[in-house]
């Protein structure tokens, strides 16, 4: 029996609570997980011009991703090789094509080379190659990934099979519509867990059961990643949750479609809602269902806006892929838009997490896109997030408090509906036990 066995996922799928609540487990993650996995540091559109940079933090580590003078991306540990000073914070532009330490003015080229040391003659034996320590950087789908392990497998291998699964959504054409960051009073894994299953809908979000068949969701796991929703057996009918026990004459398909469209997260909902209202007033064309008629019209709307809908089926017009990108991003993806959540430990506190909410969309052809303001809320209560999200945030704090109780020993998961959660934890353990 190893020293780690009491912290690992048990053979029967039991998750010891210490995985969520102890510095012992979070320290293991900082030592054996985070330095060896590809993580999303930002989007390519944030790094459009020479000198643009974004900072990505994970625990005590800070990484700078920079657009160099040759147009390539480079990534470095965000620490001056002289006295350790952080060189950049948040996002911005390194002026004059150089990275200048604000403490003693040691200066680095955008590719990380040390190019200037004031009073260099005082530093006997200073190595000529004392540049910034490199971090691996690569891109897929407009996302910028970093990995502190210089010997890590290629990004394409790490992501497999997500690039194939998500190819029709053309992530590289998406752009930020909004960027919100807040702090959640829960372990980062508890936050990811909450958005990696639909089992909690019948308990926490009962108000959406009248227009959501939550029982027909299918789940699929890959080597590292997972998804659920748009799979064989997923909902393709306008019906409420069977948990409500309603007969067909006890619910209105038009109301369900209207609620479904309102929750789609698309970029141009006013036109979609108008389409729903028109179909409800006139009824679907002969030989078509209400759902089928709407799906075809939404495809037409996207095409009329100049979007390429090749590769999409009508089913996808009212469906979402809820995708989990190991280790720390999850969220629903729609034709033309996506709502993704990037979740990280808040410093080294096992009871707190940073959650970024990114809304991405295809900009209208011919329109000029501009990066939206990045907004940070130290307390999520500072803004209105919507009823469902606020239910999630309130619940997560209660989950974390409850996990610390002497009356709780760990999590027991549903075989199907929480299978993605169990899979994520088992993948985490693969890194911890290498």
VOGU-3710 file (C-alpha; in Angstrom, 3 decimals, decimal comma):
1> xxxxxxxxxx> 0,000/0,000/0,000  1,476/3,344/-1,064  1,392/6,595/0,871  -1,074/7,935/-1,719  -3,687/5,182/-1,596  -5,901/6,965/0,919  -6,176/9,950/-1,470  -6,792/8,137/-4,751  -10,023/7,103/-6,430  -10,931/3,746/-4,929
11> xxxxxxxxxx> -11,536/0,644/-7,105  -15,294/0,980/-6,606  -15,235/4,648/-7,712  -15,359/6,177/-4,236  -13,711/9,647/-4,097  -12,124/10,386/-0,694  -13,051/13,858/0,484  -9,392/14,737/1,063  -9,062/15,153/-2,715  -11,110/18,338/-2,370
21> xxxxxxxxxx> -10,280/19,646/1,067  -6,604/19,122/1,917  -3,386/20,914/1,090  -1,797/17,450/0,946  -3,742/16,627/-2,208  -3,495/20,074/-3,778  0,277/20,034/-3,223  0,421/16,752/-5,129  -1,451/18,380/-8,002  0,941/21,328/-8,079
31> xxxxxxxxxx> 3,886/18,934/-8,078  2,682/16,185/-10,436  -0,306/17,425/-12,460  -0,181/21,099/-13,389  3,460/21,177/-14,573  2,826/18,285/-17,000  -0,465/19,030/-18,756  -1,444/21,317/-21,612  -3,578/24,167/-20,263  -5,470/26,918/-22,058
41> xxxxxxxxxx> -3,742/30,233/-21,410  -5,963/32,360/-23,657  -7,095/32,941/-27,225  -5,106/33,895/-30,315  -7,205/37,037/-30,805  -5,794/38,380/-27,518  -2,321/38,308/-29,045  -2,814/40,014/-32,376  0,161/42,401/-32,539  3,873/42,289/-31,802
51> xxxxxxxxxx> 4,496/42,701/-28,072  0,964/41,670/-27,006  1,022/39,378/-23,979  -1,290/37,478/-21,660  -0,395/36,047/-18,273  -1,592/32,633/-17,163  -1,307/31,742/-13,485  -1,589/28,350/-11,855  -0,712/28,182/-8,165  2,708/29,788/-7,648
61> xxxxxxxxxx> 3,541/29,608/-11,347  2,978/32,476/-13,741  3,467/32,102/-17,486  3,736/34,852/-20,095  2,585/34,209/-23,653  3,965/36,817/-26,057  3,581/37,667/-29,752  7,148/37,993/-31,034  8,520/40,208/-33,782  8,423/37,304/-36,243
71> xxxxxxxxxx> 4,698/36,844/-35,638  5,104/33,634/-33,677  3,975/32,958/-30,130  6,482/32,349/-27,351  5,870/31,446/-23,714  8,100/31,879/-20,669  8,073/31,557/-16,928  7,144/35,036/-15,744  10,212/35,685/-13,615  13,326/37,755/-14,173
81> xxxxxxxxxx> 16,500/35,690/-14,054  18,133/38,357/-11,852  16,021/38,577/-8,684  12,807/36,815/-9,648  10,584/39,828/-10,310  7,357/39,267/-12,237  7,734/40,860/-15,653  4,100/41,262/-16,695  0,677/41,096/-15,071  -2,693/40,262/-16,594
91> xxxxxxxxxx> -2,485/41,315/-20,222  -1,062/44,177/-22,228  1,709/45,177/-24,588  5,464/45,126/-24,060  6,513/48,481/-25,463  9,423/48,912/-27,853  9,534/45,212/-28,628  11,243/44,214/-25,383  10,454/42,839/-21,946  11,966/45,133/-19,342
101> xxxxxxxxxx> 12,125/44,126/-15,688  10,565/46,914/-13,578  13,040/46,317/-10,710  16,579/46,640/-12,111  15,822/47,072/-15,833  17,252/43,789/-17,045  15,815/43,557/-20,537  14,783/40,596/-22,671  13,821/40,308/-26,326  10,305/39,101/-27,085
111> xxxxxxxxxx> 11,778/35,689/-27,855  13,193/35,516/-24,298  16,835/36,322/-24,982  18,611/38,466/-22,379  19,714/41,518/-24,355  20,665/44,149/-21,781  22,006/44,163/-18,212  22,760/47,551/-16,651  26,333/47,635/-15,354  26,967/44,167/-16,698
121> xxxxxxxxxx> 30,688/44,416/-15,816  29,742/43,936/-12,152  28,396/40,434/-12,840  31,421/38,183/-13,115  30,792/35,045/-15,127  27,243/35,964/-16,121  26,155/33,352/-18,730  25,517/34,714/-22,204  22,428/32,508/-22,573  20,704/33,600/-19,358
131> xxxxxxxxxx> 17,360/34,152/-21,055  13,858/33,592/-19,756  13,042/29,951/-19,102  10,873/28,663/-21,922  7,437/27,079/-21,659  5,947/25,075/-24,507  3,201/26,837/-26,430  0,906/25,651/-29,206  -2,535/26,453/-30,607  -5,667/24,655/-31,669
141> xxxxxxxxxx> -9,045/26,139/-32,539  -7,918/29,648/-31,657  -7,003/28,561/-28,119  -3,439/29,106/-26,905  -2,135/26,197/-24,834  0,938/26,116/-22,598  2,813/23,255/-20,961  5,676/23,646/-18,487  7,016/20,197/-19,414  9,412/20,704/-22,320
151> xxxxxxxxxx> 9,268/16,952/-23,022  5,472/16,707/-23,067  3,660/14,978/-25,901  2,505/17,180/-28,799  -0,684/19,140/-28,211  -2,438/17,230/-31,014  -1,875/13,954/-29,167  -2,973/15,420/-25,845  -6,233/16,760/-27,311  -7,176/13,683/-29,330
161> xxxxxxxxxx> -10,016/13,123/-30,302  -11,463/16,577/-29,554  -10,140/18,250/-32,739  -12,018/15,690/-34,854  -15,153/15,767/-32,702  -15,316/19,575/-32,700  -14,142/20,240/-36,264  -17,612/21,302/-37,557  -17,755/24,086/-34,948  -14,675/25,810/-36,412
171> xxxxxxxxxx> -13,371/27,161/-33,122  -10,639/29,082/-34,902  -13,333/31,399/-36,313  -14,859/32,147/-32,903  -14,048/35,358/-31,061  -14,660/36,582/-27,526  -18,034/38,159/-26,930  -17,559/38,445/-23,176  -14,924/37,590/-20,578  -15,879/37,320/-16,909
181> xxxxxxxxxx> -13,800/36,049/-13,982  -14,860/35,420/-10,413  -13,905/33,470/-7,303  -15,874/30,402/-6,217  -15,644/29,149/-2,632  -14,963/25,563/-3,671  -12,140/23,315/-4,796  -11,419/23,586/-8,530  -12,399/19,929/-9,074  -15,755/20,459/-7,364
191> xxxxxxxxxx> -16,451/23,296/-9,808  -15,497/21,194/-12,830  -17,576/18,302/-11,461  -20,656/20,525/-11,316  -20,509/21,298/-15,036  -19,483/17,815/-16,147  -22,797/16,057/-15,488  -26,531/16,691/-15,786  -27,629/14,567/-12,824  -27,942/17,668/-10,637
201> xxxxxxxxxx> -30,579/19,288/-12,871  -33,461/17,386/-11,228  -32,303/18,529/-7,800  -30,800/21,996/-8,191  -32,479/23,357/-11,334  -35,982/21,941/-11,113  -37,386/25,006/-12,862  -35,987/23,835/-16,226  -37,435/20,306/-16,082  -40,607/21,376/-17,953
211> xxxxxxxxxx> -38,499/21,957/-21,091  -35,530/19,639/-20,575  -35,508/15,872/-20,932  -32,615/15,381/-18,545  -32,924/11,575/-18,517  -31,914/10,927/-22,141  -28,464/12,525/-21,954  -25,647/10,223/-23,068  -22,045/10,368/-21,843  -18,785/9,470/-23,534
221> xxxxxxxxxx> -15,239/9,371/-22,191  -11,960/9,441/-24,107  -8,350/8,924/-23,018  -8,405/12,205/-21,060  -11,409/14,213/-22,126  -15,164/13,615/-22,193  -18,461/15,050/-23,371  -22,179/14,579/-23,010  -25,412/15,643/-24,658  -25,139/15,457/-28,446
231> xxxxxxxxxx> -24,615/11,722/-28,655  -26,641/8,759/-29,940  -29,673/8,540/-27,706  -29,652/12,226/-26,711  -32,896/14,211/-26,803  -34,288/14,966/-30,273  -37,876/15,616/-29,208  -39,698/18,541/-27,649  -40,727/17,037/-24,370  -40,285/17,768/-20,670
241> xxxxxxxxxx> -38,377/15,614/-18,255  -40,073/12,236/-17,781  -39,507/12,811/-14,074  -42,546/15,122/-14,161  -44,814/12,306/-15,344  -46,689/14,509/-17,837  -48,783/13,053/-20,648  -48,407/14,541/-24,194  -51,622/16,538/-23,793  -50,299/18,110/-20,585
251> xxxxxxxxxx> -47,479/20,170/-22,130  -47,074/22,593/-25,036  -44,297/21,841/-27,543  -44,215/25,511/-28,538  -43,507/26,622/-24,985  -40,765/24,019/-24,715  -39,181/25,184/-27,977  -39,310/28,814/-26,853  -37,634/27,993/-23,546  -35,074/25,815/-25,323
261> xxxxxxxxxx> -34,100/28,584/-27,747  -33,891/31,143/-24,954  -31,326/28,896/-23,286  -29,274/28,092/-26,357  -26,616/30,730/-25,790  -26,538/31,749/-29,454  -25,282/35,083/-30,699  -28,475/36,409/-32,322  -31,310/35,202/-30,148  -33,810/37,909/-31,107
271> xxxxxxxxxx> -34,115/36,481/-34,625  -34,347/32,921/-33,350  -37,087/33,905/-30,909  -38,998/35,615/-33,704  -38,796/32,386/-35,696  -40,224/30,435/-32,769  -43,096/32,909/-32,388  -43,914/32,696/-36,102  -43,915/28,897/-36,084  -46,103/28,777/-33,003
281> xxxxxxxxxx> -48,588/31,149/-34,620  -48,723/29,430/-38,013  -47,813/25,882/-37,115  -45,132/23,866/-38,924  -45,415/23,181/-42,673  -47,270/20,043/-43,687  -45,245/16,930/-43,035  -42,881/18,625/-40,570  -42,728/18,724/-36,808  -42,393/22,020/-34,961
291> xxxxxxxxxx> -38,860/21,064/-33,930  -37,846/20,017/-37,443  -39,196/23,228/-38,982  -37,323/25,365/-36,470  -34,077/23,475/-36,990  -34,229/24,034/-40,754  -35,041/27,724/-40,365  -32,177/28,234/-37,920  -29,756/26,707/-40,403  -31,133/29,100/-43,019
301> xxxxxxxxxx> -30,701/32,051/-40,633  -27,062/31,181/-40,034  -26,436/30,817/-43,760  -28,139/34,152/-44,492  -25,817/35,818/-41,978  -22,907/34,576/-44,053  -21,935/31,639/-41,860  -20,812/28,346/-43,326  -23,141/25,671/-41,931  -21,581/22,836/-43,901
311> xxxxxxxxxx> -20,840/19,987/-41,522  -23,849/20,709/-39,318  -27,033/18,650/-39,278  -30,453/20,080/-38,410  -30,282/18,230/-35,074  -27,344/20,386/-34,027  -29,402/23,548/-34,330  -31,108/22,688/-31,026  -28,379/20,645/-29,387  -25,173/21,263/-27,523
321> xxxxxxxxxx> -21,966/19,360/-27,010  -21,028/19,743/-23,360  -17,306/19,167/-23,624  -14,760/18,534/-20,879  -11,213/19,450/-21,864  -8,871/17,853/-19,358  -7,831/19,107/-16,920  -9,802/22,274/-16,280  -12,173/23,527/-18,970  -15,774/22,535/-19,587
331> xxxxxxxxxx> -18,859/23,949/-21,228  -21,519/23,703/-23,933  -20,698/24,246/-27,590  -23,310/25,308/-30,167  -23,208/26,021/-33,900  -21,748/29,530/-34,050  -21,109/30,021/-30,336  -19,710/28,445/-27,206  -19,912/29,025/-23,462  -16,790/27,662/-21,786
341> xxxxxxxxxx> -15,585/27,718/-18,203  -11,881/27,643/-17,333  -11,358/26,662/-13,694  -8,138/26,836/-11,659  -7,050/26,720/-8,025  -7,086/30,164/-6,438  -3,452/30,345/-5,406  -2,722/27,277/-3,317  -6,022/27,310/-1,392  -7,816/23,959/-1,802
351> xxxxxxxxxx> -11,115/25,610/-0,817  -11,177/28,320/-3,480  -11,151/28,425/-7,276  -10,852/30,973/-10,071  -13,574/30,566/-12,697  -13,365/32,282/-16,072  -16,581/32,420/-18,103  -15,897/32,918/-21,794  -18,666/33,489/-24,321  -17,354/32,933/-27,843
361> xxxxxxxxxx> -19,165/33,532/-31,118  -18,704/33,758/-34,860  -18,617/37,491/-35,625  -20,941/38,576/-38,399  -19,074/38,539/-41,720  -17,863/42,025/-42,597  -18,122/43,308/-39,027  -15,128/44,650/-37,120  -14,447/42,593/-34,004  -13,046/44,197/-30,852
371> xxxxxxxxxx> -11,830/42,478/-27,708  -14,429/42,946/-24,958  -13,476/44,237/-21,543  -12,164/41,568/-19,181  -14,124/41,925/-15,960  -13,149/40,487/-12,589  -15,463/40,034/-9,607  -13,707/39,099/-6,373  -17,165/38,286/-4,986  -19,553/36,721/-7,488
381> xxxxxxxxxx> -22,448/38,451/-5,729  -21,223/41,738/-7,264  -23,110/41,050/-10,512  -26,203/39,220/-11,713  -25,300/35,925/-13,402  -28,779/34,544/-13,968  -30,861/32,199/-11,856  -29,256/28,903/-12,913  -25,657/30,107/-12,552  -26,353/31,660/-9,166
391> xxxxxxxxxx> -27,907/28,392/-8,022  -24,677/26,653/-9,074  -22,418/29,145/-7,287  -24,421/29,066/-4,070  -24,536/25,289/-4,154  -20,787/24,931/-4,727  -19,985/26,865/-1,567  -22,357/24,571/0,324  -20,707/21,526/-1,237  -17,249/22,626/-0,111
401> xxxxxxxxxx> -18,437/23,382/3,413  -20,204/20,040/3,603  -17,165/18,148/2,392  -15,154/19,462/5,322  -17,667/18,057/7,790  -16,746/15,113/9,997  -19,975/13,539/8,807  -18,760/13,253/5,188  -16,078/10,810/4,090  -16,226/11,091/0,303
411> xxxxxxxxxx> -18,296/11,025/-2,900  -20,249/8,094/-4,322  -21,113/8,581/-7,984  -23,927/7,459/-10,278  -22,658/4,899/-12,798  -23,903/6,721/-15,924  -24,863/10,273/-15,094  -21,687/11,011/-13,146  -19,385/8,858/-15,280  -17,577/11,912/-16,681
421> xxxxxxxxxx> -16,808/13,063/-13,137  -15,311/9,721/-12,178  -13,318/9,612/-15,406  -11,787/13,047/-14,774  -10,631/12,017/-11,304  -9,106/8,790/-12,577  -7,150/10,740/-15,187  -5,909/13,097/-12,468  -4,678/10,051/-10,553  -2,730/8,814/-13,585
431> xxxx> -0,569/11,915/-13,302  -0,260/11,746/-9,523  0,945/8,140/-9,567  3,458/8,343/-12,431
//
